[in-house]
Amino acid sequence: MSIPKIPSRLLTLDYLRGYFIVTIIIDHLSRWPSIFGVMSGHALLWVTAAEGFVIISGLLIGYIRGQKNKSQPIIITSKKLIKRAGLLYLWSIISSLFYVAVIWYVSLKGGAPTPPFTMNDWGDVILKTVTLQYTNTWVFFLTYYAIFLAVSPVAVWLLRHGKAWLVVLTSLSILALGWRLNNQTMQWQALFFIPSAVGYYLENIHNWWFRLKESRRRLATITIWSLSALTITLSVICTFYASNFPVFADSLNSLFVKDTISLYRLAMAFLWFTGFILLFARLHNWIKRWFDWLLSLIGSHSLTAYILHGVALCVISFFTISGNNIIVNSLLGIVAVMIVWGLVKSPYVRAIIPR
């Protein structure tokens, strides 16, 4: 049986990353009820699109910088990664200061997250933004990504020297320390560096998968989908219908506390991500036919879209107030996504803002 070659451009991952960014846009718009609540879970479920976005980022670092560019000297790879980290750090500062200014000085009648500063205290804003003590909610993961990229040359070196086990073990150890210190960065890194180890062996995993008998692949796929569907359903029940099953919901929700990346939340993120990967791979041709124009562009320029999506949120908040009309809220969700799509499509924007 011939094994299909892994494509040079992982379009399925682009689609999935685009989907995660679209979900983040709708979640941050926070206009509920909306038909898109079914897709996003209002960012309240045990795992959100944010975890998926970080997982893909780590996966691609392992695959592209670790394996695909393995022949490139580590010093050159490291320089590229550190330069990229510096660029994202700079943009986390620029975008955070910009959004604070807009929220403070523009009348956003639809509301916006209030910066945790005294009005006009720019000295405090700049100091805490530059020292990574503050990043605006709308671009929060730029700081994480910059930090992870700055450290990733060490992980890439270890992966290239057959030490993937050490990358995973170190990541889990830092995760445990993050619990003790209540440090979010140290916890979220597990969603980046563990997938980087998987990404390094992505071609091997791809080939192993297609060497399996079709019946075994089908059984594994159905099992993962079933477990994902079951746990997503439980998450919906425990999130939105907790009052009907208080003891049951409280006991399960305690395992997935939002301000902690517990082992349960970590495992659930990997399970749901795997389920989504298999789903998007199965629906690849359908997605390509109907949504390639949207998901491919946003997915391949995910950081551009992520940095700019706050602009769409501000525009909508400037012109509209929050309401309970599901049709209006759903339309505003579409408008927000289309504004971001239009901005990302502009070559002038893409020339300035990192992808």
N, C-alpha and C positions, 0 to 999 in steps of 0.2 A: 504494500500500500504506500503510495507516494504521500509524503508529508508536505502540506502547503508551506511555502516559505513565508517567514514573518515579514510583513511589509516594511519598507524603509520608513514610511510615515505611518505611525500607529493611529489611523483615522478613528478607530473605535474609541481610543482613549481621548482623542480630541472631542468627539461627540459627547462622551461622558463628562469630560471636564467642562464643556460648554453647558451641559445640563446642570451641573453643580453651580456654575456661575449664575445661570438664569434663576435657579432656585434661591440663591443667596440674594439676588436683586429683589425678588418678590418677598422674601422674608424680611429684608431690611426696609422695604416699602411699608410693610406692616399695616396693610389695609384689609381688615377682616370684617365680615366673612367674604371669602372669595373662592371661586372654583379652583384656584391654584393651591388652596389649603390642602387639598387631597394629595397634591404633588409634594408639598414642602413640609406638611405637618406643623406649620407655623413656627418652625425651628424649635419645637418643644419636645420632639420625640427623643428617645434614648440616644440616638445618633442623628446628626444633621449633615447637611451638604458640606459644611465646613470641614468635617473630618475627611470626607471623600476628596475634597480639593487638596488637602495636605497630603493624603496618601498618594494621590497621583503624582504630586510634585516629587515626593521621595522616590517613588517607583522609577520615574524618568531619570532622576539623577543617577541611580544605580545602573540603569540600562544604557543611557547615552554617555555619561561621563565615566562610568565604571567599565562597562563591557564594550559598547560600540566603539568608543574612542580609546580602547585599551592600548593601542600602539602609540598613542600620543604620550610624550613624557609627562610624568606626574607634576613636574614643576609648571609646565604650560597649562595643564588642566587646573591646577591649584590657582594660578594667576587669574584664569577665566572665572572660576567660581568666586574668588574673593572680590574681583572687580564687579561681578554681578551682585554680590552681597552689598558692596558699597553703594551701587546704583539704587538698589531697592531701599537701603537705609535712607539715602538722600530723598527718595520719593515718598517714603513714609513720613518724613519731616515736612516736605512741601505740601503733600495732600492733607496731612493733619492740620497744619496751620491754615490752609485754605478753607477747609471745612469748618474750623472753629470760627474763622472770620465771617463766613457766610451765615452760620447759625446765629452769631452775635448781632450782625449788622443788617441782615436781610429779614424782612418780615415773612416768616414761613408759617402761614396760618394753618397748614396741615400738621405742624409739629415736627420736631427733630430731636435726636438725643442731646441732652444738655451737657456741655463740657464741664468737667469737675473743677472749674476755676472761678475765681471772682471776676466778674465782668471787667474787661479791659486790662486785666493783669497779664500783659503780654510777656513780661519778664518771666513769670512763673510758667506760662504756657511753653515758651521757647526752651527754657531750661529743662523742663520735664520731658519735652518731646525729643530734644537732642540727646538726652541721657537715657532714652528708652523707658522712662517711667510712665509715659503717656503716648498712646497712639489712638487716633480717632476711631470710633467703633466701626465706621464704614470701611476702613482700610487696616483693621486690626492685625490681620495676618501678614501684612508686609513686614512688620518687625520680626515676627517669628521666622518668616522665610529668609530674611536677611541674616539672622543669627544662625539658622540651620545651614545656609549656604556657606557662611564663613567657616563653619566647623567641618563641613562635608569633605574637604580635601583629605582629612584624616580617615574618614570612612571609606572614601574611594581608594586610598592607598591600601587599606586593610582588605578591601574586597578584591583588589587586583592581586593580592598576595595570598589569596585563599583563606582569608580570616573572616568570612561572613559570620561565622558563629560568634566571633569576638565583637563584631558590630552589634549583633542582636543582644548579646549578653551585657555589653556596656550600656546599650540603650535602655534595657530593662533595669539595670542598676541605677541609672540616672533617673528613671521613672520613679523608682522606690524612694530615692533621695528627694525627688520633687514632692512626693506625698508628705514626707517628714517636714520639709521646709515650706510646704504650701506654695510651691513655685510652679506657675502655669507653664512657663517656657520649658522647664525641665520635664514636665509631664507630656506636653504636646509633641516633643521631639520624638517620642516613641512612634507616633503616627507618621513620622517622616523617615526615620533611619531604619526601622524594621522593614518597611516596604522597599527601601533602597537596596537591602540585601536580596530581596525577592527580585527586584528589577535587574540586578546584576546577572541573575540566572534566568531571566525571562525567556531567552531563546531556548534554553534547555527545558524549561517548564513547558513551553509551546510545543517543542518536539515530543516530549514525553506524553503530553496530552493527546496528540494526534497519532501516537503509536498505540494508544489504548484501543481496544475494540469499541466499535460504535455503541454497542449495548452498554458497556461500562461507562462511556462518556455520558450517555443519556441518563443512566442511573445516577451518576454523580451530579449531573446538572439538576435533575429533578429533586434530589435530596437537598442540595444547596438552596434551590428556589423555595422548596417547602419549608425549610428551617427559617429562611429569610421572611417568607410570608407569615409564618406563625409568629415570629418574634416582632415583626412590624405590627401585626394585629394586636398582640399583647401590649405593645408600646402605645398604640392608639387608645386602647381601652384604659390603660393605667394613666394616660395623660388627660384624656378628654372625658372619661366616664369614671374617674376615680371614686366619686361620691357613691356610686352604685356598688363598688367593691372595695371599701376603704382599707381593710386589713390587707387584702391581696395586693392592691395597688401600692400601698405604702411599702410593703415588704420588697416588692420588685423595684420600685422607683428608687429606693435607698441604695440600690446597686449601681445606679446610673446617674448619680448626682452631677449636675451641670458644671460645677466649678472644679471637678476632679476627673482626670482620665484614669478611672479604675481599670483593673484587669478585665472586668466584665464589659465595660464600655469599649475598651480596646479590642477585645475579641468580637464584640457585636459589630463594631465599625468594620473590621476585616471581613466578617461574614456578609454583611449587607453590601459591602463594596464588591466582593466576589460575585454575589448574586446579580448586582447591577452590571458587572463586566460581562457575565454570561448572557444576560438579557440583551444588552446592547450589541454583543457579538451576533446573537441569534437574529436580532432585528436590524442588522447593519444595512442591508439593502433597502429596507423600508425607510429607515431613518435617512439614508443617503438621498432617497428620492424626494422626501417631503421636507426634511429639516436640515439638509446639508448647508443651505444658504445661511442658516442661523447658527447652528451648533458648531460647524466647522470654523467659521470666522471667530466666534467668541471663544471657542475652545483653544484655537491655535494662538489667540491673542488674549489669553485669560487674564493676565496681570493688567493689561491695558484696560480691559473691561472692568476688572475689579477696582482699579484706581478711579475710573471715571463713573462708576455706577452711582456714586453719591451725587454727582451732578444731576442725573435723572431724578433722583429722589428729591433734591432741592427744587427742581423745576416744578415737579408735581405738587410738592408741599407749598410752593409759592402761589399756585393758581387754584388749589382745591383744599377743602377741609376734610377731615376724617368723617366718614359716615358709615352706616350699616347696610347700605344697598349693595347686595352681592353682585349685581350686574355692573354697577359703576366701579366697584372695587376691582372686579375682574378686568374690566377695560383699562383701568389705570395700571394694572399689572402689565398688561400687554404694551401700553404706552411706555412704561419705564424700560422694558426690555428693548423696545424698538429705538428708543432714544440712545441707549447704550450701543446697540447694533449700528446705528447711524454714525455715532462718534467713532467707533472702532473702525468702521469702513473707510473713514477719511484717511487718505495717505499722509496728510499733514499731521494728524494726531498720532498715527503710528510711527512717524519719524521722530516724534518728541518723547512719547511715553513708552516705557519698556513693555515688551510683550511677555 
